[in-house]
């Protein structure tokens, strides 16, 4: 098996990432087993299955299926770098957090954690829409049903690896096709609409990243039916990798602030706006660390 090595920052903590990645048994994009995370990547028409683990220098990946040529290796390195946000220098964030009474104990406890991304724009948008106004457990179940019924899979050594459905596949569905798997009509309409935009070439990750600034990215996302402020900010944070993205309306964020501030109620948006002024340009990381503090 071909072994790929990739450097990470000195304080990169792979175990922190495994805890996040292993949150749900219904996750289909990857699975955690024996201190490794397994996933599947399509590259130039070839399925690349690989397992990621910690090494002394950062991360290592073993190619389990697919070509081990230079192009494939570079594709896996690029994916891993994006997935774990490895190119990000967190020095300024750590300095900021150390001076913030809310963030300081959280960042100290979970230091070494980076925002784990969703590099696939369609998956990121669909997952955000699926998760709107329902609990996380049910959202994972809906995602699994969508993937298992409309995605591709690879069987390898008793394990099943899944590809998230292609936009072109979902674009051909009727709303009732997703409703049959417990999607609401509204969620089905939104997911299919997004798929059609992407299948037709009217929306892509490259187009969004080509925007002059984050405000233009967000404005473009908000033009999509089914994408409100929370969804746009989530996608900018997890897929487009904007460290200043701030899903300020997120319930998990509110619960974490309530927990750490020992409030008898959820904080108001004006209160969050006031306390987050010191997080400027690092709101996404502040949010991700606050999310992390909600589970073990």
C-alpha positions as CSV (number, residue, x, y, z in Angstrom):
1,X,0.0,0.0,0.0
2,X,1.3,3.4,-1.0
3,X,2.1,5.6,2.1
4,X,1.7,9.4,1.8
5,X,3.2,11.8,4.4
6,X,2.0,15.4,4.9
7,X,3.4,17.9,7.4
8,X,1.2,19.6,9.9
9,X,1.7,22.3,12.4
10,X,3.5,21.3,15.6
11,X,0.4,21.6,17.7
12,X,-1.9,19.7,15.3
13,X,-3.8,17.1,17.5
14,X,-5.1,14.3,15.3
15,X,-7.0,12.7,18.2
16,X,-9.1,15.9,18.6
17,X,-10.1,15.5,14.9
18,X,-11.0,11.9,15.3
19,X,-13.4,12.7,18.1
20,X,-15.2,15.2,15.9
21,X,-15.2,12.9,12.8
22,X,-16.5,9.9,14.8
23,X,-19.5,11.8,16.3
24,X,-22.2,9.8,14.3
25,X,-22.5,6.2,13.2
26,X,-24.7,7.5,10.4
27,X,-22.0,9.5,8.8
28,X,-21.3,8.3,5.3
29,X,-18.5,10.6,4.0
30,X,-16.0,8.8,6.2
31,X,-15.7,6.5,9.2
32,X,-13.3,6.2,12.1
33,X,-11.7,2.9,13.0
34,X,-8.6,2.0,15.0
35,X,-7.4,5.6,15.4
36,X,-7.7,6.1,11.6
37,X,-10.3,7.9,9.5
38,X,-11.2,6.2,6.2
39,X,-12.6,8.1,3.2
40,X,-13.1,7.9,-0.6
41,X,-12.1,10.4,-3.2
42,X,-12.9,10.4,-6.9
43,X,-10.0,11.6,-9.1
44,X,-9.9,11.5,-12.9
45,X,-12.6,8.9,-13.0
46,X,-10.8,6.6,-10.4
47,X,-11.9,5.8,-6.9
48,X,-9.2,6.5,-4.3
49,X,-9.9,4.9,-1.0
50,X,-7.4,5.8,1.8
51,X,-6.9,5.8,5.5
52,X,-5.5,8.8,7.4
53,X,-3.6,8.5,10.6
54,X,-1.2,10.5,12.8
55,X,2.6,10.4,12.2
56,X,5.4,12.1,14.0
57,X,5.5,14.9,11.4
58,X,1.7,15.4,11.1
59,X,-0.5,13.1,9.0
60,X,-0.1,10.0,6.9
61,X,-2.4,8.4,4.4
62,X,-2.4,4.8,3.1
63,X,-3.9,4.3,-0.3
64,X,-6.2,1.2,0.0
65,X,-7.7,1.3,-3.5
66,X,-6.9,3.1,-6.7
67,X,-3.8,4.4,-8.5
68,X,-0.7,5.4,-6.6
69,X,0.7,7.6,-9.3
70,X,1.9,11.1,-8.8
71,X,-1.4,12.7,-9.8
72,X,-3.4,10.6,-7.3
73,X,-0.9,11.3,-4.5
74,X,-1.1,15.0,-5.1
75,X,-4.9,14.8,-5.2
76,X,-5.0,13.1,-1.8
77,X,-2.5,15.6,-0.4
78,X,-4.6,18.5,-1.6
79,X,-7.8,17.0,-0.2
80,X,-6.2,16.3,3.2
81,X,-4.8,19.8,3.3
82,X,-8.2,21.3,2.6
83,X,-10.1,18.8,4.9
84,X,-7.9,19.6,7.9
85,X,-7.2,23.2,7.0
86,X,-3.5,22.5,7.3
87,X,-2.3,25.6,5.4
88,X,-3.8,27.9,8.1
89,X,-1.5,29.7,10.5
90,X,-3.4,29.8,13.8
91,X,-0.8,31.9,15.7
92,X,-3.0,35.0,15.7
93,X,-6.1,33.0,16.7
94,X,-4.3,31.4,19.6
95,X,-3.0,34.8,20.8
96,X,-6.5,36.3,20.5
97,X,-8.1,33.4,22.3
98,X,-5.6,33.6,25.2
99,X,-6.8,37.1,25.9
100,X,-10.6,36.3,25.7
101,X,-12.3,35.1,28.9
102,X,-14.8,32.9,27.0
103,X,-12.4,31.3,24.5
104,X,-9.3,31.0,26.7
105,X,-10.2,27.8,28.6
106,X,-11.9,26.2,25.6
107,X,-9.0,26.7,23.3
108,X,-6.5,25.6,26.0
109,X,-8.4,22.4,26.4
110,X,-8.8,21.6,22.7
111,X,-5.7,23.2,21.3
112,X,-4.5,21.5,18.1
113,X,-8.0,21.3,16.6
114,X,-8.6,22.8,13.2
115,X,-11.9,23.4,11.4
116,X,-12.7,20.1,9.7
117,X,-14.1,21.0,6.3
118,X,-16.5,19.7,3.8
119,X,-14.5,20.3,0.6
120,X,-17.4,19.2,-1.7
121,X,-19.6,22.2,-2.3
122,X,-22.7,20.2,-3.1
123,X,-22.4,18.1,0.0
124,X,-21.7,21.2,2.1
125,X,-24.8,23.0,0.8
126,X,-27.0,19.9,0.9
127,X,-25.9,19.0,4.4
128,X,-26.6,22.5,5.6
129,X,-30.1,22.5,4.1
130,X,-30.8,19.0,5.5
131,X,-29.8,20.2,9.0
132,X,-32.1,23.2,9.0
133,X,-34.5,23.3,12.0
134,X,-34.1,19.6,12.9
135,X,-31.8,17.8,15.4
136,X,-28.4,16.5,14.4
137,X,-29.3,12.9,14.8
138,X,-32.2,13.0,12.4
139,X,-30.2,15.2,10.0
140,X,-27.5,12.4,9.8
141,X,-30.2,9.8,9.1
142,X,-31.6,11.9,6.2
143,X,-28.1,12.3,4.8
144,X,-27.4,8.6,5.0
145,X,-30.7,7.8,3.2
146,X,-29.8,10.2,0.5
147,X,-26.3,8.9,0.1
148,X,-27.3,5.2,0.2
149,X,-30.1,5.6,-2.3
150,X,-28.5,8.0,-4.8
151,X,-24.7,7.8,-4.2
152,X,-22.0,5.4,-5.4
153,X,-20.2,3.0,-3.1
154,X,-17.1,0.9,-3.1
155,X,-16.8,-2.4,-1.2
156,X,-13.3,-3.0,0.1
157,X,-12.2,-5.6,2.7
158,X,-15.6,-5.7,4.3
159,X,-15.9,-1.9,4.5
160,X,-18.3,0.2,2.5
161,X,-17.0,3.6,1.2
162,X,-19.5,6.1,-0.1
163,X,-19.4,8.9,-2.6
164,X,-21.9,11.8,-1.9
165,X,-24.4,11.8,-4.8
166,X,-23.4,13.9,-7.8
167,X,-25.5,17.0,-8.5
168,X,-26.4,15.6,-12.0
169,X,-28.0,12.6,-10.3
170,X,-30.0,14.6,-7.7
171,X,-31.0,17.1,-10.4
172,X,-33.0,14.4,-12.2
173,X,-35.1,13.6,-9.2
174,X,-38.6,14.7,-8.4
175,X,-39.4,16.1,-4.9
176,X,-41.3,13.0,-4.1
177,X,-38.2,10.9,-4.6
178,X,-36.6,12.5,-1.6
179,X,-39.9,12.8,0.3
180,X,-40.0,9.0,0.2
181,X,-36.9,9.1,2.4
182,X,-38.5,11.4,5.0
183,X,-37.3,14.7,3.5
184,X,-39.9,17.5,3.8
185,X,-41.1,18.8,0.5
186,X,-39.3,22.1,1.2
187,X,-36.0,20.4,1.9
188,X,-36.3,18.2,-1.2
189,X,-37.1,21.2,-3.3
190,X,-34.1,23.2,-2.1
191,X,-31.6,20.3,-2.4
192,X,-32.8,19.4,-5.9
193,X,-32.7,23.1,-6.9
194,X,-29.1,23.4,-5.7
195,X,-28.2,20.3,-7.6
196,X,-29.7,21.7,-10.8
197,X,-27.7,24.9,-10.4
198,X,-24.5,22.9,-10.1
199,X,-25.3,20.4,-12.8
200,X,-26.0,23.3,-15.2
201,X,-22.8,25.0,-14.4
202,X,-24.5,28.0,-12.8
203,X,-22.9,27.4,-9.5
204,X,-19.5,26.0,-8.5
205,X,-16.9,26.2,-5.8
206,X,-14.5,27.8,-8.3
207,X,-17.0,30.5,-9.1
208,X,-17.5,31.3,-5.5
209,X,-13.8,31.4,-4.6
210,X,-13.2,33.7,-7.6
211,X,-15.3,36.4,-5.9
212,X,-13.4,39.5,-4.8
213,X,-14.3,39.3,-1.2
214,X,-16.3,37.2,1.4
215,X,-19.2,39.6,1.2
216,X,-19.7,38.8,-2.5
217,X,-19.4,35.1,-1.8
218,X,-22.1,35.4,0.8
219,X,-24.4,37.5,-1.3
220,X,-24.1,34.9,-4.1
221,X,-25.0,32.1,-1.8
222,X,-28.0,34.0,-0.4
223,X,-29.4,34.2,-3.9
224,X,-29.9,30.4,-3.9
225,X,-33.4,29.3,-2.8
226,X,-33.2,27.6,0.6
227,X,-30.0,29.3,1.6
228,X,-30.4,31.8,4.4
229,X,-27.8,33.5,6.6
230,X,-27.0,30.5,8.7
231,X,-26.6,28.2,5.7
232,X,-24.4,30.7,3.8
233,X,-22.1,31.3,6.8
234,X,-21.8,27.5,7.4
235,X,-20.8,26.8,3.8
236,X,-18.3,29.7,3.9
237,X,-16.8,28.3,7.0
238,X,-16.7,24.6,6.2
239,X,-16.3,24.6,2.4
240,X,-15.0,28.0,1.2
241,X,-12.7,28.3,4.2
242,X,-13.4,31.8,5.2
243,X,-12.1,32.3,8.8
244,X,-14.3,35.3,9.3
245,X,-17.5,33.5,8.5
246,X,-19.8,33.6,11.5
247,X,-23.0,31.5,11.8
248,X,-24.2,33.8,14.6
249,X,-27.7,32.3,14.5
250,X,-26.5,28.8,15.2
251,X,-28.2,27.0,18.1
252,X,-25.1,25.1,19.1
253,X,-23.1,28.3,19.3
254,X,-25.8,29.8,21.6
255,X,-25.8,26.7,23.8
256,X,-22.0,26.7,24.1
257,X,-22.0,30.4,25.1
258,X,-24.7,29.8,27.6
259,X,-22.8,26.8,29.1
260,X,-19.5,28.6,29.5
261,X,-21.0,32.0,30.6
262,X,-23.2,30.1,33.0
263,X,-26.3,32.0,31.8
264,X,-29.9,31.0,32.8
265,X,-31.0,31.7,29.2
266,X,-29.6,31.7,25.7
267,X,-27.6,34.8,24.8
268,X,-29.2,37.3,22.4
269,X,-27.8,38.2,19.0
270,X,-26.8,41.7,20.2
271,X,-25.0,40.1,23.2
272,X,-23.1,37.7,20.9
273,X,-22.2,40.5,18.5
274,X,-20.7,42.5,21.4
275,X,-18.7,39.6,22.8
276,X,-17.5,38.5,19.4
277,X,-16.0,41.9,18.4
278,X,-12.6,40.7,19.7
279,X,-12.9,37.6,17.4
280,X,-12.8,39.6,14.2
281,X,-11.5,37.6,11.2
282,X,-11.5,34.5,13.4
283,X,-15.2,34.1,14.1
284,X,-15.3,30.7,12.3
285,X,-12.6,29.3,14.5
286,X,-14.1,30.7,17.7
287,X,-17.4,29.1,16.6
288,X,-15.8,25.7,15.9
289,X,-14.1,25.6,19.3
290,X,-17.3,26.5,21.0
291,X,-19.1,23.7,19.1
292,X,-16.4,21.3,20.1
293,X,-16.9,22.1,23.8
294,X,-20.5,20.7,23.7
295,X,-19.5,17.0,23.3
296,X,-16.9,14.5,24.4
